[in-house]
Structure formats: C-alpha cells, structure tokens
Amino acid sequence: MHITDTIADLLTRIRNASTARHDSVDVPASNMKKAIVQILLDEGYIKSYTVVEDGKQGVIRIVLKYTAGKTPVITGLRRVSKPGLRIYTSCEEAPRVMKGLGIAILSTSKGVMTDKEARKQNVGGEVLAFVW
C-alpha cells in the first residue's frame, strides 16, 4: 500500500495510539518524520523515540507520554499543509497555536522547526502541523 501523505499518516497514528492509551506506536521511518518526532520530544509531547532498523527503511518507535491520570499529553494534532493545498508563511506571520500554548511545526530552508524557533531565526516556510 502506498501512502501519499506520510506526515498525515504519522500524525494520525500518534493521535489514534494516544486516544487508545497505547504505550508506544510504530511508524515507518524517514528523515522528515525523525525531525518532526524530535520536535515533539524537545517540546515535551512524547517521552522518547528510537529508530529500529529492519533492513528496509526502518521504523520509528515512539513512546507516548501521559499525565498522572492516564490522560494523553497531546490533546490535538492537525495537519495544515496538505499535498493538495500547500500552506506557506513568513516569519512575521507564523501562526501561534492556541495563543502560544501549542506549537506549529514548520519546514524551512534551515530545517524543520517550531514557530518560535522560526521567528527567532527569521525564516518562513511550509506549515506542516499544529500540536497542542
């Protein structure tokens, strides 16, 4: 089966696993997905991740994070820029998710980063996803 939008697939797998209260979720690896998962780790939305080599492209095993009452830390994940409609932004107009409580993940010329980091480095790019 060939998936057109692999980033949407990553976000959907994380969303479904956290709703079902799974401990971890496996997604096929790619450099873009690794960068997105690294941002989720740095921002405190997941516990950890490891890249498991399987002889092909590899698998990213993401360990999900929950609060004391077993409620997921990630309350929402939304794909913004889709293959059918790309959404780009400048550094000044980078979106603020939930008035700064969430993060926007941007793909810029200097790599994949959050909206705060893009404002700091003064770069714009494609808005990949919102996380809150």
The first five atom37 places (N, CA, C, CB, O) and aatype in JSON, in Angstrom:
{
  "aatype": [12, 8, 9, 16, 3, 16, 9, 0, 3, 10, 10, 16, 1, 9, 1, 2, 0, 15, 16, 0, 1, 8, 3, 15, 19, 3, 19, 14, 0, 15, 2, 12, 11, 11, 0, 9, 19, 5, 9, 10, 10, 3, 6, 7, 18, 9, 11, 15, 18, 16, 19, 19, 6, 3, 7, 11, 5, 7, 19, 9, 1, 9, 19, 10, 11, 18, 16, 0, 7, 11, 16, 14, 19, 9, 16, 7, 10, 1, 1, 19, 15, 11, 14, 7, 10, 1, 9, 18, 16, 15, 4, 6, 6, 0, 14, 1, 19, 12, 11, 7, 10, 7, 9, 0, 9, 10, 15, 16, 15, 11, 7, 19, 12, 16, 3, 11, 6, 0, 1, 11, 5, 2, 19, 7, 7, 6, 19, 10, 0, 13, 19, 17],
  "atom_mask": [
    [1, 1, 1, 1, 1],
    [1, 1, 1, 1, 1],
    [1, 1, 1, 1, 1],
    [1, 1, 1, 1, 1],
    [1, 1, 1, 1, 1],
    [1, 1, 1, 1, 1],
    [1, 1, 1, 1, 1],
    [1, 1, 1, 1, 1],
    [1, 1, 1, 1, 1],
    [1, 1, 1, 1, 1],
    [1, 1, 1, 1, 1],
    [1, 1, 1, 1, 1],
    [1, 1, 1, 1, 1],
    [1, 1, 1, 1, 1],
    [1, 1, 1, 1, 1],
    [1, 1, 1, 1, 1],
    [1, 1, 1, 1, 1],
    [1, 1, 1, 1, 1],
    [1, 1, 1, 1, 1],
    [1, 1, 1, 1, 1],
    [1, 1, 1, 1, 1],
    [1, 1, 1, 1, 1],
    [1, 1, 1, 1, 1],
    [1, 1, 1, 1, 1],
    [1, 1, 1, 1, 1],
    [1, 1, 1, 1, 1],
    [1, 1, 1, 1, 1],
    [1, 1, 1, 1, 1],
    [1, 1, 1, 1, 1],
    [1, 1, 1, 1, 1],
    [1, 1, 1, 1, 1],
    [1, 1, 1, 1, 1],
    [1, 1, 1, 1, 1],
    [1, 1, 1, 1, 1],
    [1, 1, 1, 1, 1],
    [1, 1, 1, 1, 1],
    [1, 1, 1, 1, 1],
    [1, 1, 1, 1, 1],
    [1, 1, 1, 1, 1],
    [1, 1, 1, 1, 1],
    [1, 1, 1, 1, 1],
    [1, 1, 1, 1, 1],
    [1, 1, 1, 1, 1],
    [1, 1, 1, 0, 1],
    [1, 1, 1, 1, 1],
    [1, 1, 1, 1, 1],
    [1, 1, 1, 1, 1],
    [1, 1, 1, 1, 1],
    [1, 1, 1, 1, 1],
    [1, 1, 1, 1, 1],
    [1, 1, 1, 1, 1],
    [1, 1, 1, 1, 1],
    [1, 1, 1, 1, 1],
    [1, 1, 1, 1, 1],
    [1, 1, 1, 0, 1],
    [1, 1, 1, 1, 1],
    [1, 1, 1, 1, 1],
    [1, 1, 1, 0, 1],
    [1, 1, 1, 1, 1],
    [1, 1, 1, 1, 1],
    [1, 1, 1, 1, 1],
    [1, 1, 1, 1, 1],
    [1, 1, 1, 1, 1],
    [1, 1, 1, 1, 1],
    [1, 1, 1, 1, 1],
    [1, 1, 1, 1, 1],
    [1, 1, 1, 1, 1],
    [1, 1, 1, 1, 1],
    [1, 1, 1, 0, 1],
    [1, 1, 1, 1, 1],
    [1, 1, 1, 1, 1],
    [1, 1, 1, 1, 1],
    [1, 1, 1, 1, 1],
    [1, 1, 1, 1, 1],
    [1, 1, 1, 1, 1],
    [1, 1, 1, 0, 1],
    [1, 1, 1, 1, 1],
    [1, 1, 1, 1, 1],
    [1, 1, 1, 1, 1],
    [1, 1, 1, 1, 1],
    [1, 1, 1, 1, 1],
    [1, 1, 1, 1, 1],
    [1, 1, 1, 1, 1],
    [1, 1, 1, 0, 1],
    [1, 1, 1, 1, 1],
    [1, 1, 1, 1, 1],
    [1, 1, 1, 1, 1],
    [1, 1, 1, 1, 1],
    [1, 1, 1, 1, 1],
    [1, 1, 1, 1, 1],
    [1, 1, 1, 1, 1],
    [1, 1, 1, 1, 1],
    [1, 1, 1, 1, 1],
    [1, 1, 1, 1, 1],
    [1, 1, 1, 1, 1],
    [1, 1, 1, 1, 1],
    [1, 1, 1, 1, 1],
    [1, 1, 1, 1, 1],
    [1, 1, 1, 1, 1],
    [1, 1, 1, 0, 1],
    [1, 1, 1, 1, 1],
    [1, 1, 1, 0, 1],
    [1, 1, 1, 1, 1],
    [1, 1, 1, 1, 1],
    [1, 1, 1, 1, 1],
    [1, 1, 1, 1, 1],
    [1, 1, 1, 1, 1],
    [1, 1, 1, 1, 1],
    [1, 1, 1, 1, 1],
    [1, 1, 1, 1, 1],
    [1, 1, 1, 0, 1],
    [1, 1, 1, 1, 1],
    [1, 1, 1, 1, 1],
    [1, 1, 1, 1, 1],
    [1, 1, 1, 1, 1],
    [1, 1, 1, 1, 1],
    [1, 1, 1, 1, 1],
    [1, 1, 1, 1, 1],
    [1, 1, 1, 1, 1],
    [1, 1, 1, 1, 1],
    [1, 1, 1, 1, 1],
    [1, 1, 1, 1, 1],
    [1, 1, 1, 1, 1],
    [1, 1, 1, 0, 1],
    [1, 1, 1, 0, 1],
    [1, 1, 1, 1, 1],
    [1, 1, 1, 1, 1],
    [1, 1, 1, 1, 1],
    [1, 1, 1, 1, 1],
    [1, 1, 1, 1, 1],
    [1, 1, 1, 1, 1],
    [1, 1, 1, 1, 1]
  ],
  "atom_positions": [
    [[0.84, -1.19, 0.0], [0.0, 0.0, 0.0], [0.88, 1.24, 0.0], [-0.96, 0.0, 1.22], [1.81, 1.35, 0.8]],
    [[0.59, 2.16, -0.89], [1.37, 3.39, -1.0], [0.6, 4.54, -0.37], [1.71, 3.7, -2.48], [-0.55, 4.8, -0.74]],
    [[1.23, 5.24, 0.57], [0.6, 6.36, 1.25], [1.11, 7.65, 0.62], [0.89, 6.33, 2.78], [2.31, 7.87, 0.51]],
    [[0.17, 8.51, 0.21], [0.54, 9.77, -0.44], [1.1, 10.76, 0.57], [-0.67, 10.37, -1.15], [2.16, 11.34, 0.35]],
    [[0.39, 10.96, 1.69], [0.8, 11.95, 2.68], [1.33, 11.23, 3.92], [-0.39, 12.88, 3.05], [0.57, 10.85, 4.82]],
    [[2.65, 11.04, 3.97], [3.26, 10.27, 5.05], [3.24, 11.02, 6.38], [4.7, 9.91, 4.69], [3.19, 10.41, 7.45]],
    [[3.28, 12.37, 6.33], [3.25, 13.16, 7.57], [1.87, 13.07, 8.22], [3.62, 14.63, 7.29], [1.76, 12.97, 9.44]],
    [[0.82, 13.12, 7.4], [-0.54, 12.95, 7.92], [-0.7, 11.57, 8.53], [-1.59, 13.17, 6.79], [-1.37, 11.41, 9.56]],
    [[-0.08, 10.55, 7.91], [-0.12, 9.2, 8.43], [0.56, 9.12, 9.8], [0.54, 8.22, 7.45], [0.05, 8.48, 10.72]],
    [[1.72, 9.78, 9.94], [2.44, 9.84, 11.22], [1.55, 10.46, 12.31], [3.75, 10.66, 11.08], [1.41, 9.91, 13.4]],
    [[0.96, 11.62, 12.0], [0.12, 12.32, 12.97], [-1.11, 11.51, 13.34], [-0.3, 13.68, 12.43], [-1.51, 11.49, 14.51]],
    [[-1.72, 10.84, 12.36], [-2.9, 10.02, 12.62], [-2.55, 8.83, 13.51], [-3.51, 9.54, 11.31], [-3.32, 8.5, 14.42]],
    [[-1.42, 8.19, 13.26], [-1.01, 7.05, 14.09], [-0.76, 7.49, 15.53], [0.26, 6.4, 13.52], [-1.15, 6.79, 16.46]],
    [[-0.12, 8.65, 15.73], [0.12, 9.16, 17.09], [-1.21, 9.5, 17.75], [1.05, 10.41, 17.05], [-1.43, 9.16, 18.91]],
    [[-2.1, 10.18, 17.02], [-3.41, 10.57, 17.55], [-4.22, 9.34, 17.97], [-4.18, 11.39, 16.5], [-4.79, 9.31, 19.06]],
    [[-4.28, 8.32, 17.09], [-5.04, 7.11, 17.39], [-4.46, 6.34, 18.57], [-5.09, 6.21, 16.16], [-5.2, 5.85, 19.42]],
    [[-3.13, 6.23, 18.63], [-2.48, 5.49, 19.72], [-2.69, 6.19, 21.06], [-0.98, 5.33, 19.44], [-2.9, 5.53, 22.07]],
    [[-2.63, 7.54, 21.07], [-2.82, 8.24, 22.35], [-4.28, 8.2, 22.78], [-2.34, 9.7, 22.24], [-4.56, 8.16, 23.97]],
    [[-5.22, 8.2, 21.82], [-6.64, 8.07, 22.16], [-6.93, 6.69, 22.74], [-7.53, 8.33, 20.92], [-7.72, 6.55, 23.67]],
    [[-6.28, 5.67, 22.19], [-6.46, 4.29, 22.67], [-5.58, 3.98, 23.87], [-6.15, 3.32, 21.55], [-5.59, 2.85, 24.36]],
    [[-4.82, 4.98, 24.36], [-3.95, 4.85, 25.54], [-2.87, 3.79, 25.38], [-4.79, 4.54, 26.76], [-2.54, 3.09, 26.34]],
    [[-2.31, 3.66, 24.17], [-1.2, 2.73, 23.95], [0.08, 3.33, 24.54], [-1.02, 2.42, 22.43], [0.22, 4.54, 24.64]],
    [[1.02, 2.44, 24.91], [2.3, 2.9, 25.45], [3.2, 3.46, 24.35], [3.01, 1.76, 26.18], [3.86, 4.48, 24.54]],
    [[3.21, 2.78, 23.2], [4.07, 3.21, 22.11], [3.38, 2.97, 20.77], [5.42, 2.48, 22.15], [2.38, 2.26, 20.68]],
    [[3.94, 3.58, 19.73], [3.4, 3.42, 18.37], [4.58, 3.34, 17.4], [2.44, 4.59, 18.0], [5.58, 4.04, 17.57]],
    [[4.45, 2.49, 16.38], [5.5, 2.33, 15.36], [5.06, 2.99, 14.06], [5.82, 0.83, 15.13], [3.93, 2.81, 13.61]],
    [[5.97, 3.76, 13.46], [5.72, 4.38, 12.16], [6.94, 4.15, 11.26], [5.42, 5.91, 12.31], [8.07, 4.14, 11.74]],
    [[6.72, 3.98, 9.95], [7.86, 3.84, 9.04], [8.74, 5.09, 9.09], [7.38, 3.59, 7.58], [8.24, 6.21, 9.17]],
    [[10.04, 4.89, 9.05], [10.98, 6.0, 9.25], [11.25, 6.78, 7.98], [12.29, 5.47, 9.8], [11.22, 6.23, 6.88]],
    [[11.51, 8.07, 8.15], [12.05, 8.94, 7.1], [12.71, 10.11, 7.84], [10.92, 9.44, 6.09], [12.44, 10.33, 9.02]],
    [[13.56, 10.85, 7.14], [14.27, 11.96, 7.79], [13.31, 13.05, 8.24], [15.3, 12.55, 6.84], [13.51, 13.63, 9.31]],
    [[12.26, 13.33, 7.45], [11.27, 14.34, 7.82], [10.52, 13.92, 9.08], [10.28, 14.58, 6.65], [10.31, 14.74, 9.98]],
    [[10.11, 12.65, 9.14], [9.39, 12.15, 10.33], [10.28, 12.18, 11.56], [8.87, 10.71, 10.09], [9.82, 12.52, 12.65]],
    [[11.56, 11.83, 11.39], [12.5, 11.88, 12.52], [12.62, 13.3, 13.05], [13.89, 11.34, 12.09], [12.67, 13.51, 14.27]],
    [[12.66, 14.29, 12.15], [12.76, 15.69, 12.57], [11.49, 16.13, 13.32], [13.0, 16.6, 11.35], [11.58, 16.84, 14.31]],
    [[10.32, 15.7, 12.84], [9.06, 16.05, 13.49], [8.98, 15.41, 14.88], [7.85, 15.61, 12.63], [8.59, 16.06, 15.85]],
    [[9.35, 14.14, 14.96], [9.31, 13.42, 16.24], [10.32, 14.02, 17.22], [9.6, 11.91, 16.03], [10.04, 14.09, 18.42]],
    [[11.48, 14.47, 16.73], [12.47, 15.13, 17.58], [11.9, 16.42, 18.18], [13.76, 15.44, 16.79], [12.14, 16.72, 19.34]],
    [[11.14, 17.18, 17.38], [10.5, 18.4, 17.88], [9.47, 18.04, 18.96], [9.81, 19.18, 16.73], [9.41, 18.71, 19.99]],
    [[8.67, 16.99, 18.73], [7.69, 16.56, 19.73], [8.38, 16.16, 21.04], [6.86, 15.37, 19.19], [7.86, 16.42, 22.12]],
    [[9.56, 15.53, 20.93], [10.33, 15.16, 22.12], [10.87, 16.4, 22.82], [11.49, 14.23, 21.73], [10.76, 16.51, 24.04]],
    [[11.46, 17.33, 22.06], [12.04, 18.55, 22.64], [10.98, 19.41, 23.33], [12.73, 19.37, 21.56], [11.26, 20.05, 24.34]],
    [[9.77, 19.43, 22.78], [8.69, 20.24, 23.35], [7.94, 19.53, 24.47], [7.71, 20.64, 22.26], [7.05, 20.11, 25.09]],
    [[8.28, 18.27, 24.74], [7.69, 17.55, 25.87], [6.37, 16.86, 25.58], [0.0, 0.0, 0.0], [5.62, 16.56, 26.51]],
    [[6.05, 16.61, 24.31], [4.79, 15.95, 23.97], [4.89, 14.43, 23.98], [4.32, 16.41, 22.61], [3.87, 13.75, 24.11]],
    [[6.11, 13.88, 23.84], [6.31, 12.43, 23.91], [7.46, 12.14, 24.88], [6.61, 11.83, 22.51], [8.27, 13.02, 25.17]],
    [[7.51, 10.89, 25.38], [8.58, 10.51, 26.32], [9.9, 10.32, 25.6], [8.21, 9.22, 27.06], [10.91, 10.93, 25.96]],
    [[9.9, 9.47, 24.57], [11.13, 9.18, 23.84], [10.8, 8.53, 22.5], [12.07, 8.25, 24.68], [9.64, 8.21, 22.21]],
    [[11.84, 8.34, 21.69], [11.67, 7.58, 20.44], [12.98, 6.9, 20.1], [11.21, 8.5, 19.28], [14.06, 7.38, 20.47]],
    [[12.88, 5.78, 19.39], [14.06, 5.08, 18.9], [13.82, 4.7, 17.45], [14.37, 3.82, 19.78], [12.68, 4.47, 17.03]],
    [[14.9, 4.62, 16.69], [14.81, 4.19, 15.3], [15.28, 2.75, 15.25], [15.66, 5.12, 14.34], [16.44, 2.45, 15.54]],
    [[14.37, 1.84, 14.88], [14.67, 0.41, 14.81], [14.94, 0.06, 13.36], [13.49, -0.44, 15.39], [14.09, 0.26, 12.49]],
    [[16.14, -0.47, 13.09], [16.49, -0.88, 11.72], [15.83, -2.23, 11.42], [18.05, -0.96, 11.54], [15.91, -3.16, 12.22]],
    [[15.18, -2.31, 10.25], [14.53, -3.56, 9.86], [15.03, -4.06, 8.51], [13.02, -3.38, 9.83], [14.39, -4.92, 7.89]],
    [[16.16, -3.53, 8.04], [16.71, -3.96, 6.76], [16.16, -3.17, 5.58], [0.0, 0.0, 0.0], [16.74, -3.2, 4.5]],
    [[15.05, -2.48, 5.77], [14.47, -1.65, 4.71], [14.66, -0.19, 5.1], [12.95, -1.99, 4.47], [15.79, 0.28, 5.24]],
    [[13.56, 0.55, 5.3], [13.68, 1.96, 5.63], [13.76, 2.21, 7.13], [12.52, 2.73, 5.06], [14.1, 3.32, 7.55]],
    [[13.45, 1.21, 7.94], [13.49, 1.37, 9.38], [12.13, 1.78, 9.94], [0.0, 0.0, 0.0], [11.21, 2.13, 9.2]],
    [[12.02, 1.72, 11.27], [10.77, 2.03, 11.96], [11.09, 2.96, 13.12], [10.05, 0.74, 12.46], [12.05, 2.73, 13.86]],
    [[10.29, 4.0, 13.29], [10.42, 4.88, 14.45], [9.45, 4.39, 15.51], [10.15, 6.39, 14.08], [8.24, 4.36, 15.27]],
    [[9.97, 4.01, 16.68], [9.11, 3.58, 17.79], [8.98, 4.76, 18.75], [9.69, 2.3, 18.52], [9.96, 5.15, 19.4]],
    [[7.77, 5.31, 18.84], [7.51, 6.49, 19.66], [6.85, 6.06, 20.96], [6.63, 7.52, 18.9], [5.8, 5.41, 20.94]],
    [[7.46, 6.43, 22.1], [6.87, 6.15, 23.41], [6.04, 7.37, 23.81], [7.98, 5.82, 24.5], [6.58, 8.46, 23.98]],
    [[4.73, 7.16, 23.96], [3.82, 8.26, 24.24], [3.87, 8.67, 25.7], [2.4, 7.88, 23.85], [4.24, 7.88, 26.57]],
    [[3.49, 9.91, 25.96], [3.56, 10.48, 27.3], [2.14, 10.76, 27.82], [4.41, 11.78, 27.3], [1.3, 11.3, 27.1]],
    [[1.9, 10.38, 29.07], [0.6, 10.6, 29.7], [0.78, 11.3, 31.03], [-0.15, 9.26, 29.89], [1.85, 11.22, 31.65]],
    [[-0.27, 12.01, 31.48], [-0.23, 12.64, 32.81], [-0.54, 11.59, 33.87], [-1.23, 13.83, 32.89], [-0.73, 10.42, 33.55]],
    [[-0.6, 12.01, 35.13], [-0.82, 11.07, 36.23], [-2.15, 10.31, 36.08], [-0.81, 11.82, 37.58], [-2.21, 9.12, 36.41]],
    [[-3.18, 10.96, 35.59], [-4.48, 10.32, 35.43], [-4.65, 9.58, 34.13], [0.0, 0.0, 0.0], [-5.78, 9.32, 33.71]],
    [[-3.53, 9.21, 33.46], [-3.51, 8.49, 32.18], [-4.22, 9.26, 31.06], [-4.17, 7.12, 32.35], [-4.74, 8.66, 30.12]],
    [[-4.23, 10.6, 31.18], [-4.74, 11.41, 30.07], [-3.56, 11.77, 29.17], [-5.47, 12.71, 30.59], [-2.48, 12.09, 29.66]],
    [[-3.76, 11.72, 27.85], [-2.65, 11.99, 26.92], [-2.17, 13.43, 27.03], [-3.09, 11.7, 25.48], [-2.96, 14.35, 27.22]],
    [[-0.85, 13.63, 26.92], [-0.26, 14.97, 26.92], [-0.65, 15.7, 25.63], [1.3, 14.9, 27.07], [-0.92, 16.9, 25.64]],
    [[-0.69, 14.95, 24.52], [-1.11, 15.54, 23.24], [-2.63, 15.54, 23.19], [-0.51, 14.74, 22.03], [-3.26, 14.49, 23.12]],
    [[-3.22, 16.75, 23.23], [-4.68, 16.83, 23.14], [-5.14, 17.01, 21.7], [-5.2, 17.99, 24.0], [-6.28, 16.68, 21.38]],
    [[-4.27, 17.51, 20.84], [-4.65, 17.68, 19.44], [-3.47, 17.7, 18.5], [0.0, 0.0, 0.0], [-2.41, 18.24, 18.81]],
    [[-3.67, 17.1, 17.33], [-2.68, 17.09, 16.24], [-3.44, 17.4, 14.97], [-1.9, 15.7, 16.15], [-4.44, 16.74, 14.67]],
    [[-2.99, 18.39, 14.19], [-3.69, 18.71, 12.96], [-2.71, 18.97, 11.83], [-4.6, 19.92, 13.15], [-1.78, 19.77, 11.98]],
    [[-2.91, 18.31, 10.71], [-2.09, 18.54, 9.52], [-2.6, 19.81, 8.87], [-2.15, 17.32, 8.51], [-3.8, 19.95, 8.66]],
    [[-1.71, 20.75, 8.55], [-2.11, 22.03, 7.98], [-1.88, 22.01, 6.48], [-1.34, 23.19, 8.64], [-2.83, 22.1, 5.7]],
    [[-0.62, 21.91, 6.05], [-0.27, 21.92, 4.63], [-0.4, 20.51, 4.08], [1.17, 22.47, 4.41], [0.29, 19.6, 4.53]],
    [[-1.28, 20.33, 3.12], [-1.53, 19.0, 2.55], [-0.95, 18.96, 1.13], [-3.06, 18.67, 2.54], [-0.66, 20.0, 0.55]],
    [[-0.78, 17.75, 0.56], [-0.27, 17.68, -0.81], [-1.15, 18.42, -1.82], [-0.15, 16.23, -1.22], [-0.64, 18.94, -2.82]],
    [[-2.44, 18.49, -1.58], [-3.35, 19.18, -2.49], [-3.39, 20.68, -2.3], [0.0, 0.0, 0.0], [-3.76, 21.42, -3.21]],
    [[-3.01, 21.15, -1.11], [-3.03, 22.58, -0.81], [-1.91, 22.9, 0.17], [-4.41, 23.01, -0.22], [-2.04, 22.71, 1.38]],
    [[-0.8, 23.4, -0.36], [0.35, 23.74, 0.47], [0.12, 25.09, 1.12], [1.65, 23.76, -0.37], [-0.38, 26.02, 0.48]],
    [[0.48, 25.21, 2.4], [0.33, 26.46, 3.15], [1.72, 26.95, 3.55], [-0.58, 26.26, 4.41], [2.46, 26.24, 4.24]],
    [[2.06, 28.17, 3.11], [3.36, 28.76, 3.43], [3.15, 30.02, 4.26], [4.16, 29.08, 2.14], [2.1, 30.65, 4.19]],
    [[4.17, 30.38, 5.05], [4.08, 31.57, 5.88], [5.43, 32.26, 5.97], [3.56, 31.21, 7.27], [6.48, 31.64, 5.8]],
    [[5.39, 33.56, 6.24], [6.63, 34.29, 6.51], [6.91, 34.21, 8.0], [6.54, 35.79, 6.02], [6.05, 33.76, 8.76]],
    [[8.09, 34.63, 8.43], [8.43, 34.54, 9.86], [7.53, 35.46, 10.69], [9.92, 34.9, 10.09], [7.2, 35.12, 11.83]],
    [[7.13, 36.61, 10.14], [6.29, 37.54, 10.9], [4.87, 37.0, 11.06], [6.25, 38.91, 10.2], [4.23, 37.25, 12.08]],
    [[4.39, 36.26, 10.06], [3.02, 35.76, 10.1], [2.93, 34.3, 10.53], [2.38, 35.94, 8.75], [1.9, 33.67, 10.33]],
    [[4.01, 33.75, 11.11], [3.98, 32.35, 11.57], [2.86, 32.19, 12.59], [5.36, 31.93, 12.18], [2.76, 32.98, 13.53]],
    [[2.02, 31.17, 12.41], [0.84, 31.03, 13.28], [1.2, 30.72, 14.72], [-0.06, 29.96, 12.74], [2.15, 29.99, 15.0]],
    [[0.4, 31.28, 15.65], [0.51, 30.94, 17.06], [-0.64, 29.99, 17.38], [0.48, 32.22, 17.98], [-1.81, 30.35, 17.21]],
    [[-0.31, 28.79, 17.83], [-1.33, 27.77, 18.11], [-1.85, 27.96, 19.54], [-0.75, 26.33, 17.92], [-1.06, 27.99, 20.49]],
    [[-3.15, 28.08, 19.68], [-3.82, 28.27, 20.98], [-3.17, 29.42, 21.77], [-3.75, 26.95, 21.82], [-2.92, 29.31, 22.97]],
    [[-2.91, 30.52, 21.07], [-2.3, 31.73, 21.65], [-0.97, 31.44, 22.34], [-3.26, 32.37, 22.65], [-0.65, 32.04, 23.37]],
    [[-0.19, 30.52, 21.76], [1.14, 30.23, 22.28], [1.23, 28.99, 23.15], [0.0, 0.0, 0.0], [2.33, 28.59, 23.54]],
    [[0.09, 28.35, 23.48], [0.12, 27.14, 24.3], [0.54, 25.91, 23.5], [-1.24, 26.9, 24.95], [1.14, 24.99, 24.04]],
    [[0.22, 25.89, 22.2], [0.62, 24.79, 21.33], [1.79, 25.21, 20.46], [0.0, 0.0, 0.0], [2.34, 26.3, 20.62]],
    [[2.17, 24.33, 19.54], [3.26, 24.65, 18.62], [2.82, 24.41, 17.19], [4.51, 23.81, 18.94], [1.97, 23.56, 16.91]],
    [[3.4, 25.17, 16.28], [3.25, 24.92, 14.85], [4.59, 24.38, 14.38], [2.82, 26.23, 14.06], [5.64, 24.93, 14.72]],
    [[4.56, 23.31, 13.59], [5.8, 22.73, 13.06], [5.95, 23.22, 11.63], [5.78, 21.16, 13.14], [5.08, 23.01, 10.79]],
    [[7.09, 23.87, 11.35], [7.35, 24.43, 10.02], [8.54, 23.75, 9.38], [7.6, 25.94, 10.11], [9.51, 23.4, 10.05]],
    [[8.46, 23.57, 8.06], [9.58, 23.09, 7.29], [10.19, 24.31, 6.59], [9.15, 21.98, 6.25], [9.58, 24.89, 5.7]],
    [[11.4, 24.69, 7.01], [12.03, 25.9, 6.48], [13.29, 25.53, 5.7], [12.37, 26.89, 7.62], [13.66, 24.36, 5.61]],
    [[13.94, 26.54, 5.15], [15.2, 26.31, 4.44], [16.32, 25.92, 5.42], [15.59, 27.56, 3.64], [17.34, 25.38, 5.0]],
    [[16.12, 26.2, 6.7], [17.12, 25.85, 7.73], [16.71, 24.6, 8.5], [17.31, 27.01, 8.7], [17.23, 24.34, 9.59]],
    [[15.78, 23.81, 7.96], [15.35, 22.57, 8.58], [13.96, 22.67, 9.18], [0.0, 0.0, 0.0], [13.3, 23.7, 9.08]],
    [[13.53, 21.58, 9.79], [12.21, 21.51, 10.42], [12.33, 22.1, 11.82], [11.67, 20.05, 10.48], [13.21, 21.72, 12.58]],
    [[11.42, 23.04, 12.16], [11.48, 23.71, 13.47], [10.11, 24.18, 13.9], [12.46, 24.89, 13.43], [9.15, 24.13, 13.13]],
    [[10.02, 24.65, 15.15], [8.76, 25.18, 15.67], [8.58, 26.62, 15.2], [8.73, 25.1, 17.23], [9.5, 27.23, 14.67]],
    [[7.37, 27.14, 15.41], [7.09, 28.53, 15.02], [7.93, 29.51, 15.82], [5.6, 28.84, 15.2], [8.35, 30.54, 15.29]],
    [[8.19, 29.23, 17.09], [9.01, 30.12, 17.93], [10.44, 30.19, 17.41], [9.01, 29.64, 19.4], [11.03, 31.26, 17.31]],
    [[10.98, 29.02, 17.07], [12.35, 28.94, 16.54], [12.46, 29.64, 15.19], [12.79, 27.47, 16.4], [13.46, 30.3, 14.9]],
    [[11.41, 29.51, 14.35], [11.41, 30.17, 13.03], [11.39, 31.69, 13.18], [10.2, 29.7, 12.18], [12.05, 32.39, 12.42]],
    [[10.63, 32.19, 14.16], [10.61, 33.63, 14.41], [11.98, 34.11, 14.89], [9.53, 33.99, 15.46], [12.45, 35.17, 14.48]],
    [[12.61, 33.31, 15.74], [13.92, 33.65, 16.29], [14.98, 33.69, 15.18], [14.32, 32.65, 17.37], [15.83, 34.58, 15.16]],
    [[14.93, 32.71, 14.27], [15.92, 32.63, 13.19], [15.51, 33.47, 11.97], [16.11, 31.19, 12.77], [16.26, 33.55, 10.99]],
    [[14.33, 34.1, 12.03], [13.85, 34.99, 10.98], [13.7, 34.28, 9.62], [14.79, 36.16, 10.83], [14.12, 34.79, 8.58]],
    [[13.08, 33.07, 9.66], [12.8, 32.32, 8.43], [11.33, 31.91, 8.38], [13.72, 31.07, 8.33], [10.72, 31.66, 9.42]],
    [[10.79, 31.84, 7.19], [9.44, 31.35, 6.97], [9.52, 29.99, 6.3], [0.0, 0.0, 0.0], [10.61, 29.47, 6.06]],
    [[8.37, 29.42, 6.01], [8.37, 28.12, 5.34], [6.99, 27.52, 5.27], [0.0, 0.0, 0.0], [5.98, 28.21, 5.42]],
    [[6.96, 26.21, 5.03], [5.7, 25.49, 4.91], [5.21, 25.07, 6.3], [5.86, 24.25, 4.0], [5.98, 24.49, 7.07]],
    [[3.96, 25.36, 6.61], [3.37, 24.99, 7.9], [2.93, 23.54, 7.8], [2.16, 25.94, 8.28], [1.95, 23.23, 7.12]],
    [[3.64, 22.63, 8.48], [3.32, 21.21, 8.38], [2.17, 20.8, 9.27], [4.53, 20.39, 8.73], [1.24, 20.14, 8.81]],
    [[2.21, 21.2, 10.56], [1.2, 20.71, 11.5], [1.08, 21.62, 12.71], [1.55, 19.3, 11.95], [1.97, 22.41, 13.03]],
    [[-0.06, 21.5, 13.39], [-0.3, 22.15, 14.68], [-0.36, 21.06, 15.74], [-1.62, 23.01, 14.67], [-0.98, 20.02, 15.52]],
    [[0.27, 21.29, 16.89], [0.22, 20.35, 18.02], [-0.15, 21.12, 19.25], [1.59, 19.6, 18.22], [0.42, 22.18, 19.52]],
    [[-1.12, 20.62, 20.02], [-1.49, 21.26, 21.28], [-1.92, 20.24, 22.28], [-2.59, 22.28, 21.06], [-2.27, 20.6, 23.41]]
  ]
}
